[in-house]
């Protein structure tokens, strides 16, 4: 049985609270669009759905380089400012329907990754380190703000990264199909007539808040492991117990 010291337990409880709070962030967006996450994708044209994986892969590849380059000229910003900027971008993307929403997609992806890198830096990790850059990208493996996460989807916290020459493309290849579904829901919400701008702002608000919270959980756990006596695997095991839904009584 693992015995956590009080300081470590309190730190894990804070992260667990963040993780649970992120669940359902997309409900505000869904309330605006008047739909359910599972049927949003059906609103997209077949041609867009067919090429969504490719568009997401391209957005991730662009973001991976662009977000890193921007660190030389743009300072890290607080979470609220990142959320405000992407919300405005989402409104602009939704105002013009599908064409502008598609054009806004890689820009928002870059902004999200840049925000994640800022959070990694705040936790004492170096975003210029190749492994940390990949860990920032890995945060996009989280379930997504329009998913109802029961606390079991923590694969993005546990997957180990081995640095090789093809690691970036391999990781993007694994993330893209899942993120494509998440971003497809966002695109669909932005294309709703009349409500496009409002839905774009609401979904970007939810997306930015969600991935920033997931990044704080991800790098927060690694910071606790780095600074304390317990290894990452032990901490993750305890974290899973904290976020697991309570078992129903029979």
C-alpha positions in Angstrom: 0.0 0.0 0.0 1.3 3.4 -1.0 1.6 6.0 1.7 1.5 9.6 0.5 2.9 12.4 2.6 0.4 15.2 3.3 2.1 17.6 0.9 2.0 15.2 -2.0 -1.6 14.2 -1.2 -2.7 17.8 -1.2 -0.9 18.5 -4.5 -2.5 15.4 -6.1 -6.0 16.4 -4.8 -5.6 19.8 -6.5 -4.7 18.2 -9.8 -7.6 15.7 -9.4 -10.0 18.6 -8.9 -8.7 20.3 -12.0 -9.1 17.1 -14.0 -12.7 16.6 -12.8 -13.6 20.2 -13.4 -12.5 20.0 -17.0 -15.1 17.3 -17.6 -18.2 18.9 -19.1 -16.6 22.2 -20.1 -18.1 21.8 -23.5 -21.7 21.7 -22.2 -21.8 25.5 -22.4 -20.9 25.3 -26.1 -23.5 22.5 -26.7 -26.2 24.6 -25.0 -25.5 27.4 -27.5 -25.6 25.1 -30.6 -28.6 23.1 -29.2 -27.1 19.7 -30.0 -25.3 16.7 -28.8 -21.6 16.1 -29.3 -22.2 12.8 -30.9 -24.3 14.2 -33.8 -22.3 17.4 -34.4 -20.1 15.6 -36.9 -23.1 14.7 -39.0 -23.6 18.4 -39.8 -20.3 18.6 -41.7 -20.3 17.9 -45.4 -19.0 14.4 -46.3 -16.1 16.0 -48.2 -14.9 17.7 -45.0 -15.3 14.7 -42.8 -13.4 12.6 -45.3 -10.4 14.9 -45.2 -10.6 15.8 -41.5 -7.7 13.5 -40.4 -5.4 15.0 -43.0 -6.4 18.6 -42.1 -5.8 17.8 -38.4 -2.4 16.2 -39.1 -1.4 19.3 -41.1 -2.6 21.6 -38.4 -0.5 19.7 -35.8 2.6 19.7 -37.9 2.3 23.4 -38.5 1.6 24.1 -34.8 4.5 22.0 -33.6 7.0 24.3 -35.4 5.1 27.6 -35.3 4.4 27.4 -31.6 8.0 26.7 -30.8 9.3 29.5 -33.0 7.0 32.0 -31.4 8.7 31.5 -28.1 11.6 33.6 -29.3 9.4 36.7 -29.8 6.2 36.2 -27.8 6.1 35.8 -24.0 4.0 33.2 -22.2 0.6 34.6 -21.3 -1.8 33.8 -18.4 -4.5 31.3 -19.1 -7.3 33.8 -19.1 -5.5 35.8 -21.9 -5.0 32.7 -24.0 -8.7 31.9 -23.6 -9.8 35.4 -24.5 -7.7 35.5 -27.6 -8.8 32.1 -28.9 -12.5 32.9 -28.1 -12.2 36.0 -30.4 -10.6 33.8 -33.0 -13.4 31.3 -32.7 -16.0 34.0 -33.2 -14.3 35.2 -36.3 -14.0 31.7 -37.6 -17.6 30.9 -37.0 -18.9 34.2 -38.5 -17.9 33.2 -42.0 -19.2 29.6 -41.8 -17.2 26.6 -42.9 -14.5 28.3 -45.0 -13.4 30.7 -42.3 -13.7 28.0 -39.6 -11.4 25.7 -41.6 -8.9 28.6 -42.1 -9.0 29.3 -38.3 -8.3 25.7 -37.3 -4.5 25.6 -37.7 -4.2 29.0 -36.0 -6.2 27.9 -33.0 -4.3 24.6 -32.8 -1.0 26.6 -32.7 -2.4 28.9 -30.0 -3.4 25.9 -27.9 0.0 24.2 -28.2 1.7 27.5 -27.4 -0.4 27.8 -24.3 0.5 24.2 -23.3 4.2 25.1 -23.8 3.8 28.1 -21.5 2.3 25.8 -18.8 5.2 23.4 -19.1 7.6 26.3 -18.6 5.7 27.5 -15.6 6.2 24.0 -14.0 9.9 24.2 -14.5 10.2 22.2 -17.7 12.2 23.5 -20.7 9.9 23.8 -23.9 13.1 23.8 -26.0 13.9 20.2 -24.8 12.8 17.8 -27.6 11.1 15.5 -25.1 9.2 18.3 -23.4 8.1 19.5 -26.9 6.7 16.1 -27.5 5.0 15.9 -24.1 3.3 19.2 -24.9 2.0 17.7 -28.1 0.9 14.6 -26.2 -1.6 16.7 -24.2 -3.8 16.7 -27.3 -4.4 13.0 -26.7 -6.8 13.9 -23.9 -10.5 13.1 -24.4 -11.6 16.6 -25.5 -14.0 19.2 -24.0 -17.2 17.8 -25.7 -16.6 14.3 -24.3 -18.1 13.1 -21.0 -15.0 11.7 -19.3 -15.6 9.3 -16.5 -12.1 9.7 -15.2 -10.8 6.5 -16.9 -9.3 8.2 -19.9 -5.8 9.0 -18.6 -3.8 7.4 -21.4 -2.3 10.8 -22.3 -0.8 10.9 -18.9 0.7 7.5 -19.0 2.1 7.0 -22.5 5.8 7.0 -22.6 7.7 8.8 -25.3 10.9 7.4 -26.8 12.9 9.9 -28.7 13.7 8.8 -32.3 14.1 10.6 -35.6 10.5 9.7 -36.5 8.9 10.4 -33.1 7.2 13.6 -34.1 5.5 12.1 -37.1 4.6 9.0 -35.3 3.1 10.9 -32.3 1.1 13.1 -34.7 0.0 10.1 -36.5 -1.5 8.6 -33.3 -3.0 11.9 -32.1 -4.5 13.1 -35.4 -7.4 10.6 -35.7 -8.7 11.3 -32.2 -8.1 15.0 -32.3 -9.8 15.1 -35.8 -13.1 14.0 -34.1 -12.7 16.6 -31.4 -11.9 19.4 -33.9 -14.7 18.2 -36.2 -17.2 18.8 -33.5 -15.8 22.3 -33.1 -16.0 23.0 -36.9 -19.6 21.7 -37.0 -20.6 24.0 -34.2 -19.1 27.0 -35.9 -21.0 26.3 -39.2 -24.5 26.6 -37.6 -26.3 29.4 -39.4 -26.7 32.7 -37.4 -25.1 31.1 -34.3 -21.7 30.4 -35.9 -19.9 33.3 -34.3 -21.3 32.7 -30.8 -20.7 28.9 -31.1 -17.2 29.5 -32.4 -16.4 31.7 -29.3 -18.0 29.2 -26.9 -16.3 26.2 -28.3 -12.9 27.9 -28.4 -13.4 29.0 -24.8 -14.2 25.4 -23.9 -11.3 24.0 -25.9 -8.7 26.4 -24.6 -9.8 26.0 -21.0 -9.9 22.2 -21.3 -6.4 21.7 -22.8 -4.9 24.2 -20.4 -6.3 22.3 -17.5 -5.1 19.0 -18.9 -1.6 20.5 -19.4 -1.6 21.6 -15.8 -2.5 18.1 -14.7 0.0 16.5 -17.0 3.0 18.7 -16.1 1.9 19.1 -12.5 2.1 15.3 -12.0 5.6 15.3 -13.6 6.7 18.2 -11.4 5.6 16.3 -8.2 7.5 13.3 -9.4 10.6 15.3 -10.3 10.6 17.2 -6.9 9.5 14.4 -4.6 10.5 10.9 -3.5 7.9 9.0 -5.6 8.2 7.8 -9.1 5.7 8.9 -11.8 4.1 5.5 -12.1 3.2 5.4 -8.4 1.8 8.9 -8.5 -0.3 8.1 -11.5 -1.7 5.1 -9.8 -2.7 7.2 -6.8 -4.1 9.9 -9.1 -6.3 7.4 -11.0 -7.8 6.3 -7.7 -8.6 9.9 -6.9 -10.4 10.6 -10.2 -12.1 7.2 -10.5 -15.9 7.4 -10.3 -17.3 6.0 -7.0 -18.5 2.4 -7.3 -22.2 1.9 -7.1 -23.6 -0.1 -4.2 -25.5 -3.2 -5.2 
